[in-house]
Amino acid sequence: MPAINVEIFPKNVTVCEGEAVTFTFVTRMIGGFEGLQLRNVFVDSTLCDSIEFVGGDLNENGFLDFGEEFTNQCTILKAGTGPGHCD
């Protein structure tokens, strides 16, 4: 039975006040077979308000095909919340 695996990079990152960090989400189908397609694949996370698709649909058909890796990204800026952060 096919399943979806999502990896998030970077892992275990420290973000100081005023710094931005870009999170990358790599989505793959595992346990599938050649010719299998998954539709309506999207990434949602509490890390970001808006996540954008940036690539990986090799044949540009809008489906996550077996062997493809969809890449999504979002960037957040850590707001200043007071002294003592990342001294």
Order of alpha helices (4+ residues) and beta strands (2+ residues): beta-beta-beta-beta-beta-beta
